[in-house]
Amino acid sequence: MPGQAAKGAELPPLSVRYVYARQRKGEQEWLEVGGAVRDGAEGWLPATAAMDWRQTLTVAFARRQSATRVVFP
């Protein structure tokens, strides 16, 4: 529940979590989060410890033989 002592390991930076619920406890907003859509929620974290990410990125690696060099300024 929001506001209780942490039970799990610290999350690594930029780890993906899905938000299942938002709840206010006093002045602080809490997020119920989980690592996979099918597994459901795993716990709560303060909303100040999270960042909304509304973009989806799709990437693929190019074969080195067919890729030309790119120079970034």
HELIX and SHEET records of a PDB file:
HELIX    1   1 ALA A   47  ALA A   49  5                                   3    
SHEET    1   A 3 TYR A  18  LYS A  25  0                                        
SHEET    2   A 3 GLN A  28  GLY A  34 -1                                        
SHEET    3   A 3 GLY A  43  PRO A  46 -1                                        
END                                                                             
